Amino acid sequence: MESGGCSPIGMKKFFKTVIDISAEDYDTIIFSAGKIGYQVEMSLSELSKVIRFTTADII
C-alpha cells in the first residue's frame, strides 16, 4: 500500500523532508498539520526548531 502526501510534522518515523527553495521568499508557509482538515502556518526558521529539512530547487 502506498501513502499519499505526508505532513512534515507528526510522522511516526523520520523521513527526509525537502521544501522548495521558493518557500524562503515568504514570511510564513502553510502546510498540513498531520490530521485531515488541519493546517499549520509558520516561518521556515520556526519549522526548523521542530523538524529537520533541507531546501532545494524542486521542479
N, C-alpha and C positions, 0 to 999 in steps of 0.2 A: 504494500500500500504506500502510495506517495502522499506527502502532505502538501498543502498549498503554501501560501506565504506565511512566514513565521515572524512574529514580533521580535525585535532585538532584546526585549526585556521579558522576563518571566518564563524563559525556556528552562526545562529541567536539565538539559545538557548544554555544554558550551559549544557553540558553532561560530565559525568565523563570520563576523559582520562587516560588510563593506557598504559604505554610504557614498553616493555620488558626490563628487567634489563640488558640484554646484550648490550643495547644501551650505557650504561655507559662505555663500553670498547672502544668506538670510540670518536675521537675528534669532529666529526660532524655527524649528521644523515640527511637523505634526506626524505622528506615526501610531500604529496600533499599540494599545496598552496590554495586549495579550489575551483579551477577552472580547468576544464579539460585541460590537456596539460601543466600545470604549476607546478613546484616543488620549494621547499624551502630547503636550506641546512644551518644548524646552529647547534651549540652545545646545549646540554641539559640546560646548565646554561643560554644561551641566550633565549631559548624557555621558560624557567621558568619565564622570565620577561614579556612574552606575554600571557601565559595561565597557568592555574593550572593543574598539572598532578601528578600522582604517578608512581613509577616504581615497577614492580613485576615480578616474575618468571612465565612467561606465557608459558604454554606447548601446 
